[in-house]
């Protein structure tokens, strides 16, 4: 059995952390996980409920919450803090006889590298972010690409789009593994109440996620009482100002057809009452885990035609791929879905089949375990 340390700087219930939870609760008996987090939170609580060994070693909040693009006078002090924190983790890795380190976020990739190197343990970076503009400043993206060549023994990416953005040499041991669905596949759109047409967007409230684009599109449907827009998710990582902008827009424009639902615990239950899932990211989405969840729940999808969604949605078969950032195109696409119920039903059925064939957790964990074995055999 391999003892693997999984390191993350946050315990918030966000996309990358949900993906990690799904992996660890389905990894099987070949891996003995040790999870090291820099804060308490939902991820730590849920993993403990599943009997997984979780250690919380606090990292100063000013460092833990520092923005990814914060290149300023405070950067050297933050870098020194991460360096010191990484050194602090190294003895624990040795004590627990860890076979390899698997980092789950960009911030943990840096201090995880310090810990792994000091402990003399192989290091794997799991990259879940698009390493490039506009998500990252060019200087930050360039630094991460350089370090990804030098520091980790191997790199896992959540899509081919994410991996390609790293521009790694072919000699680097890499794996593309999708953030897979870990629950039962739904029964399809045919079971839904057809009185209303409920359009759902799921994701944390952040400018790059494009909720403001959906609000612009929603203006076109103010007089159509059938169409309701649900925004599930809340502001995380210092994005409260953006949430307030959305609220102000809704009040100013009289968008009574839009509901901010906040954090929703039972996303699958919510999806069962929706008719359409929209995904409005205006910068390349690294993967698009919620798209897979929507397809598994029997929802046709409208998504941006950049990044990971291109690898998930088959245009005209499981949904539509559209130019990001254009509310007119989005509104026209929603109208098409509204007016073509039979095509929606066919897309829903095709989407569920696609999830079963390509995005189930069993395939994900099998690929990761085999990757560990191959990497360790070569180190």
GITA-V288416 format. One record per backbone hydrogen bond with DSSP energy under -1.0 kcal/mol. NH is the residue of the N-H (numbers start at 1). CO is the residue of the C=O. If there is no record, write none. Layout:
nh = (NH & NH)
co = (CO & CO)
//
This chain:
nh = (2 & 4 & 5 & 6 & 7 & 8 & 14 & 18 & 19 & 20 & 21 & 22 & 23 & 24 & 25 & 26 & 32 & 34 & 35 & 36 & 37 & 43 & 45 & 46 & 47 & 48 & 49 & 51 & 52 & 55 & 57 & 59 & 63 & 64 & 65 & 70 & 71 & 75 & 78 & 79 & 80 & 81 & 82 & 83 & 84 & 85 & 86 & 87 & 88 & 89 & 90 & 93 & 94 & 95 & 96 & 97 & 98 & 99 & 100 & 101 & 102 & 103 & 104 & 109 & 110 & 111 & 112 & 113 & 114 & 115 & 116 & 117 & 118 & 119 & 121 & 124 & 125 & 126 & 127 & 132 & 136 & 141 & 142 & 143 & 144 & 145 & 146 & 147 & 148 & 150 & 151 & 153 & 154 & 155 & 156 & 157 & 158 & 163 & 164 & 165 & 166 & 172 & 175 & 177 & 180 & 181 & 186 & 191 & 192 & 197 & 199 & 200 & 201 & 203 & 205 & 209 & 210 & 214 & 215 & 216 & 217 & 218 & 220 & 221 & 222 & 224 & 227 & 228 & 229 & 230 & 231 & 232 & 233 & 243 & 244 & 245 & 246 & 247 & 248 & 249 & 250 & 251 & 252 & 253 & 255 & 256 & 258 & 259 & 261 & 267 & 270 & 271 & 272 & 273 & 274 & 275 & 276 & 277 & 278 & 279 & 282 & 291 & 292 & 293 & 294 & 295 & 296 & 297 & 298 & 299 & 301 & 302 & 303 & 305 & 308 & 310 & 311 & 312 & 313 & 316 & 317 & 318 & 320 & 322 & 330 & 331 & 332 & 333 & 334 & 335 & 336 & 337 & 338 & 339 & 340 & 344 & 345 & 346 & 347 & 348 & 349 & 350 & 351 & 352 & 353 & 354 & 355 & 356 & 357 & 358 & 359 & 361 & 364 & 365 & 366 & 367 & 368 & 369 & 370 & 371 & 372 & 373 & 374 & 375 & 376 & 377 & 378)
co = (30 & 32 & 100 & 34 & 102 & 36 & 12 & 14 & 15 & 16 & 17 & 18 & 19 & 20 & 21 & 23 & 2 & 4 & 53 & 6 & 55 & 11 & 41 & 42 & 43 & 44 & 45 & 48 & 47 & 35 & 37 & 38 & 60 & 60 & 61 & 67 & 69 & 72 & 74 & 75 & 76 & 77 & 78 & 79 & 80 & 81 & 82 & 83 & 84 & 85 & 86 & 89 & 90 & 91 & 92 & 94 & 93 & 3 & 3 & 122 & 5 & 124 & 7 & 105 & 106 & 107 & 108 & 109 & 110 & 111 & 112 & 113 & 114 & 115 & 116 & 101 & 154 & 103 & 156 & 130 & 132 & 137 & 138 & 139 & 140 & 141 & 142 & 143 & 144 & 146 & 147 & 123 & 123 & 173 & 125 & 175 & 127 & 159 & 160 & 161 & 163 & 169 & 155 & 157 & 178 & 359 & 296 & 188 & 189 & 226 & 228 & 276 & 230 & 232 & 234 & 206 & 207 & 210 & 211 & 212 & 213 & 214 & 217 & 218 & 219 & 221 & 224 & 197 & 257 & 199 & 259 & 201 & 262 & 239 & 240 & 241 & 242 & 243 & 244 & 245 & 246 & 247 & 248 & 249 & 250 & 254 & 255 & 229 & 231 & 265 & 266 & 267 & 268 & 270 & 271 & 198 & 198 & 300 & 200 & 302 & 208 & 288 & 288 & 289 & 290 & 291 & 292 & 293 & 295 & 294 & 318 & 277 & 320 & 322 & 285 & 307 & 308 & 309 & 309 & 319 & 314 & 314 & 301 & 303 & 326 & 327 & 328 & 329 & 330 & 331 & 332 & 333 & 334 & 335 & 337 & 340 & 341 & 342 & 343 & 344 & 345 & 346 & 347 & 348 & 349 & 350 & 351 & 352 & 353 & 354 & 355 & 181 & 360 & 361 & 362 & 363 & 364 & 365 & 366 & 367 & 368 & 369 & 370 & 371 & 372 & 373 & 374)
//
